[in-house]
Amino acid sequence: MGWAVETLNETVDAEVDSLPEDMRARLARIAYLIEEKGLERVGEPHVKHIEGRVWEMRLKGRSGISRALYVTAASCRAVIVRVFVKKTDKTPRREIELALTRAKSVE
């Protein structure tokens, strides 16, 4: 069975929808790579481990830099728990904390 990429809830869907078009396209491309090749075969520069269960999809385009933080779940699922536009070099601690909090609801 292959990998599936999904969002946690409507809040995350709204975060994805608020991204610039080129960032949404990049997110779709990385999700496609994960679903076609398997998460274990997709590495940097597309995905990178952050902390604990949280990993990030690295989105870069004409509009700047964004991140989609995700966790893995049962049945080969990558669940996106937070999406945001990145404005600093380092991922802000509050974004990681929010992702960790949302990740608690993912089985």
N, CA and C of each residue as an Amber inpcrd file, in Angstrom:
protein
   321
   0.8410000  -1.1940000   0.0000000   0.0000000   0.0000000   0.0000000
   0.8740000   1.2420000   0.0000000   0.4920000   2.2320000  -0.8140000
   1.2750000   3.4520000  -0.9300000   0.9160000   4.4870000   0.1210000
   1.6710000   5.5460000   0.1060000   1.4590000   6.6590000   1.0430000
   0.3290000   7.5450000   0.5630000  -0.3480000   8.1750000   1.5070000
  -1.3790000   9.1710000   1.2200000  -1.0320000  10.4350000   1.9980000
  -1.2440000  11.5850000   1.3840000  -1.0140000  12.8740000   2.0410000
  -2.3710000  13.5240000   2.2340000  -2.6510000  13.9600000   3.4770000
  -3.9340000  14.5840000   3.7820000  -3.7330000  15.7120000   4.7800000
  -4.7650000  16.5400000   4.9130000  -4.7110000  17.6100000   5.9100000
  -5.5030000  17.1730000   7.1350000  -5.1750000  17.7630000   8.2760000
  -5.7990000  17.3890000   9.5390000  -7.2690000  17.7740000   9.6020000
  -7.5880000  19.0220000   9.1840000  -8.9640000  19.5100000   9.3290000
  -9.1860000  20.7440000   8.4500000 -10.3360000  21.3770000   8.6240000
 -10.6920000  22.5500000   7.8140000  -9.7680000  23.7320000   8.0920000
  -9.2570000  23.8390000   9.2980000  -8.3250000  24.9310000   9.6300000
  -7.0810000  24.8300000   8.7680000  -6.5520000  23.6230000   8.6440000
  -5.3560000  23.4160000   7.8250000  -5.6910000  23.6210000   6.3450000
  -6.8810000  23.1870000   5.9240000  -7.3140000  23.4400000   4.5380000
  -7.3080000  24.9390000   4.2450000  -7.7930000  25.7420000   5.1920000
  -7.8160000  27.2000000   5.0210000  -6.3950000  27.7560000   4.9520000
  -5.4750000  27.1980000   5.7510000  -4.0760000  27.6410000   5.7020000
  -3.4690000  27.3470000   4.3370000  -3.7860000  26.1780000   3.7810000
  -3.2940000  25.8270000   2.4440000  -3.8830000  26.7820000   1.4130000
  -5.1800000  27.0360000   1.5070000  -5.8550000  27.9250000   0.5520000
  -5.3110000  29.3510000   0.6000000  -4.7820000  29.7680000   1.7490000
  -4.2640000  31.1320000   1.8780000  -2.8600000  31.2930000   1.2890000
  -2.2180000  30.1820000   0.9220000  -0.8850000  30.2610000   0.3150000
  -0.9750000  30.8460000  -1.0840000   0.0950000  31.5150000  -1.5250000
   0.1430000  31.9610000  -2.9250000   0.0690000  30.7490000  -3.8670000
  -0.3810000  30.9700000  -5.0760000  -0.6000000  29.8920000  -6.0430000
   0.6460000  29.0410000  -6.2820000   1.8210000  29.6730000  -6.4040000
   3.0310000  28.8870000  -6.6710000   3.3980000  27.9950000  -5.4770000
   3.0850000  28.4370000  -4.2730000   3.3490000  27.6130000  -3.0800000
   2.3920000  26.4230000  -3.0200000   1.1230000  26.6530000  -3.3720000
   0.1640000  25.5420000  -3.4040000   0.5790000  24.5090000  -4.4450000
   1.0930000  24.9820000  -5.5810000   1.5620000  24.0620000  -6.6210000
   2.7590000  23.2570000  -6.1240000   3.6550000  23.8970000  -5.4030000
   4.8200000  23.1990000  -4.8550000   4.3880000  22.1560000  -3.8250000
   3.4190000  22.4990000  -2.9810000   2.8880000  21.5490000  -2.0030000
   2.2800000  20.3380000  -2.7120000   1.5190000  20.6010000  -3.7620000
   0.9110000  19.5100000  -4.5370000   1.9890000  18.6240000  -5.1620000
   3.0650000  19.2210000  -5.6320000   4.1590000  18.4590000  -6.2440000
   4.8470000  17.5560000  -5.2190000   5.1270000  18.0810000  -4.0340000
   5.7770000  17.2710000  -2.9970000   4.8360000  16.1580000  -2.5380000
   3.5520000  16.4610000  -2.3830000   2.5730000  15.4360000  -2.0100000
   2.5330000  14.3320000  -3.0650000   2.5850000  14.7130000  -4.3370000
   2.6040000  13.7410000  -5.4220000   3.8490000  12.8440000  -5.3320000
   5.0140000  13.4490000  -5.0750000   6.2420000  12.6610000  -4.9270000
   6.1210000  11.6490000  -3.7950000   5.5680000  12.0770000  -2.6720000
   5.3960000  11.1840000  -1.5170000   4.4580000  10.0350000  -1.8730000
   3.3520000  10.3480000  -2.5350000   2.3790000   9.3150000  -2.8830000
   2.9090000   8.3560000  -3.9440000   3.7110000   8.8410000  -4.8780000
   4.2160000   7.9980000  -5.9570000   5.4640000   7.1990000  -5.5800000
   6.3980000   7.8310000  -4.8790000   7.6800000   7.1900000  -4.5840000
   7.7560000   6.6140000  -3.1770000   6.9250000   7.1230000  -2.2720000
   6.9780000   6.7080000  -0.8740000   7.7490000   7.7310000  -0.0650000
   7.2750000   7.9740000   1.1320000   7.8790000   8.9960000   1.9880000
   9.3420000   8.7020000   2.2800000   9.6750000   7.4300000   2.4280000
  11.0530000   7.0580000   2.7450000  12.0360000   7.3740000   1.6150000
  11.5340000   7.5910000   0.4110000  12.4010000   7.9080000  -0.7320000
  12.4570000   9.3930000  -1.0660000  11.6760000  10.1930000  -0.3680000
  11.6750000  11.6450000  -0.6030000  12.4290000  12.2970000   0.5530000
  13.5120000  12.9580000   0.2420000  14.3220000  13.5910000   1.2780000
  14.5350000  15.0540000   0.9870000  15.6220000  15.5970000   1.5400000
  15.9350000  16.9960000   1.2880000  16.2250000  17.1730000  -0.1930000
  15.8760000  18.2670000  -0.7970000  15.3850000  19.5080000  -0.1990000
  13.8690000  19.5530000  -0.0040000  13.1600000  18.4540000  -0.2860000
  11.6940000  18.4730000  -0.2270000  11.1450000  18.3600000   1.1860000
  11.7020000  17.4350000   1.9730000  11.2300000  17.2440000   3.3440000
  12.4200000  17.1990000   4.2960000  12.1650000  17.5700000   5.5490000
  13.2260000  17.5890000   6.5570000  12.6090000  17.3800000   7.9340000
  13.3150000  16.6420000   8.7900000  12.8390000  16.4060000  10.1530000
  13.0190000  17.6760000  10.9810000  12.0160000  17.9790000  11.8080000
  12.0740000  19.1660000  12.6650000  12.3180000  18.7660000  14.1150000
  11.3550000  18.0370000  14.6950000  11.4510000  17.6750000  16.1020000
  10.4020000  16.6210000  16.4240000  10.7630000  15.6120000  17.1980000
   9.8010000  14.5890000  17.5880000   9.1490000  13.9650000  16.3740000
   7.8270000  14.0040000  16.3390000   7.0690000  13.4410000  15.2130000
   6.9410000  14.4090000  14.0460000   7.3310000  15.6470000  14.2300000
   7.0630000  16.6950000  13.2370000   8.1660000  16.7830000  12.1810000
   7.7160000  16.7590000  10.9330000   8.5730000  16.9500000   9.7620000
   8.0180000  18.1310000   8.9830000   8.8040000  18.6530000   8.0380000
   8.3120000  19.7620000   7.2240000   8.4730000  19.4760000   5.7460000
   7.4920000  19.9430000   4.9750000   7.5970000  20.0050000   3.5190000
   8.0720000  21.4160000   3.2360000   9.1450000  21.5180000   2.4810000
   9.7810000  22.8080000   2.2450000   9.2940000  23.3750000   0.9150000
   8.5580000  24.4780000   0.9850000   7.9540000  25.0860000  -0.1880000
   8.6670000  26.3890000  -0.5100000   9.2110000  26.4720000  -1.7130000
   9.9230000  27.6730000  -2.1330000   9.4400000  28.0530000  -3.5210000
   9.1720000  29.3400000  -3.7100000   8.6960000  29.8070000  -5.0020000
   8.9450000  31.2870000  -5.1710000   8.3760000  31.8460000  -6.2200000
   8.5350000  33.2810000  -6.4940000   8.0060000  34.1320000  -5.3520000
   6.9910000  33.6340000  -4.6540000   6.3480000  34.3990000  -3.5890000
   7.0940000  34.3420000  -2.2640000   8.1350000  33.5260000  -2.1780000
   8.8940000  33.4100000  -0.9350000   9.0310000  31.9730000  -0.4890000
   8.9930000  31.7790000   0.8260000   9.1980000  30.4530000   1.4140000
   8.0460000  30.1440000   2.3540000   7.5400000  28.9190000   2.2670000
   6.4920000  28.4510000   3.1690000   6.8730000  27.0720000   3.6760000
   6.1890000  26.6540000   4.7280000   6.3920000  25.3260000   5.2780000
   5.0470000  24.6750000   5.5410000   4.9950000  23.3650000   5.3040000
   3.8430000  22.5470000   5.6720000   4.3730000  21.5140000   6.6620000
   3.9940000  21.6600000   7.9240000   4.4530000  20.7410000   8.9540000
   3.5050000  19.5520000   8.9980000   4.0820000  18.3400000   9.0650000
   3.2590000  17.1400000   9.0400000   3.7980000  16.0860000   9.9940000
   2.9500000  15.1090000  10.2880000   3.3370000  13.9400000  11.0680000
   2.8990000  12.7070000  10.2860000   3.5420000  11.5950000  10.5680000
   3.1200000  10.3470000   9.9380000   2.1090000   9.6630000  10.8530000
   1.2100000   8.9150000  10.2410000   0.1530000   8.2410000  10.9900000
   0.0290000   6.8080000  10.4850000  -0.8010000   6.0350000  11.1590000
  -1.0290000   4.6420000  10.7710000  -1.5080000   4.5670000   9.3240000
  -1.3260000   3.4110000   8.7200000  -1.7660000   3.1510000   7.3420000
  -1.0440000   4.0200000   6.3250000   0.2310000   4.3080000   6.5560000
   1.0500000   5.0690000   5.5930000   0.4020000   6.3960000   5.2140000
   0.1040000   7.2180000   6.2070000  -0.4830000   8.5270000   5.9760000
   0.4580000   9.6170000   6.4770000   0.6160000  10.6560000   5.6770000
   1.3110000  11.8720000   6.0930000   0.2240000  12.9190000   6.2820000
   0.0570000  13.3780000   7.5260000  -1.0280000  14.3030000   7.8570000
  -0.4450000  15.6980000   8.0960000  -0.8240000  16.6440000   7.2440000
  -0.3530000  18.0250000   7.3830000  -1.1340000  18.6720000   8.5220000
  -0.3880000  19.1910000   9.5200000  -1.0370000  19.7640000  10.7100000
  -0.9010000  21.2860000  10.7960000   0.0220000  21.8730000  10.0220000
   0.1920000  23.3330000  10.0510000   0.8560000  23.7880000   8.7570000
   0.3500000  24.8790000   8.1870000   0.9280000  25.4810000   6.9840000
   1.0830000  26.9690000   7.2530000   2.2570000  27.5220000   6.9330000
   2.4860000  28.9500000   7.1690000   3.5470000  29.4810000   6.2180000
   3.5300000  30.8050000   6.0240000   4.5530000  31.4870000   5.2390000
   5.7050000  31.7890000   6.1850000   6.8870000  31.4350000   5.7740000
   8.0650000  31.5900000   6.6240000   8.6860000  32.9610000   6.3850000
   8.9800000  33.6580000   7.4860000   9.5260000  35.0110000   7.3670000
  10.9140000  35.1460000   7.9830000  11.3740000  34.0900000   8.6710000
  12.6910000  34.1170000   9.3040000  13.5020000  32.9150000   8.8230000
  14.8060000  32.9270000   9.0970000  15.6620000  31.8150000   8.6820000
  15.2930000  30.5090000   9.3780000  14.9660000  30.6050000  10.6510000
  14.6620000  29.4230000  11.4370000  13.1470000  29.3050000  11.6250000
  12.6400000  28.0720000  11.6140000  11.2100000  27.8680000  11.8420000
  10.8700000  28.3400000  13.2540000   9.9110000  29.2670000  13.3860000
   9.5800000  29.8080000  14.7110000   9.1160000  28.7260000  15.6850000
   9.5300000  28.8470000  16.9290000   9.1910000  27.8820000  17.9740000
   7.6770000  27.7500000  18.1340000   6.9390000  28.8610000  18.0300000
   5.4850000  28.8020000  18.2120000   4.8150000  27.9540000  17.1320000
   5.3850000  27.9450000  15.9250000   4.8370000  27.1070000  14.8430000
   5.0630000  25.6300000  15.1490000   6.2430000  25.3020000  15.6600000
   6.5460000  23.9160000  16.0300000   5.6340000  23.4700000  17.1670000
   5.4550000  24.3320000  18.1770000   4.5840000  24.0000000  19.3090000
   3.1400000  23.7780000  18.8450000   2.6580000  24.6330000  17.9420000
   1.3060000  24.4830000  17.4190000   1.1770000  23.1550000  16.6740000
   2.1790000  22.8110000  15.8650000   2.1630000  21.5390000  15.1320000
   2.1650000  20.3610000  16.1020000   2.9720000  20.4260000  17.1470000
   3.0190000  19.3470000  18.1430000   1.6750000  19.1910000  18.8490000
   1.0340000  20.3110000  19.1570000  -0.2790000  20.2680000  19.8030000
  -1.3120000  19.6280000  18.8810000  -1.3300000  20.0730000  17.6340000
  -2.3040000  19.5060000  16.6690000  -1.9930000  18.0330000  16.4010000
  -0.7260000  17.6450000  16.4280000  -0.3240000  16.2700000  16.1370000
  -0.8690000  15.2820000  17.1570000  -1.1910000  15.7550000  18.3500000
  -1.7150000  14.8590000  19.3910000  -3.0300000  14.2140000  18.9840000
  -3.7640000  14.8410000  18.0830000  -5.0450000  14.2870000  17.6600000
  -4.9130000  13.3070000  16.4860000  -3.6920000  13.0970000  16.0000000
  -3.4560000  12.2060000  14.8680000  -3.0360000  10.8330000  15.3770000
  -3.7270000   9.8060000  14.9380000  -3.3890000   8.4230000  15.3250000
  -2.4660000   7.8030000  14.3050000
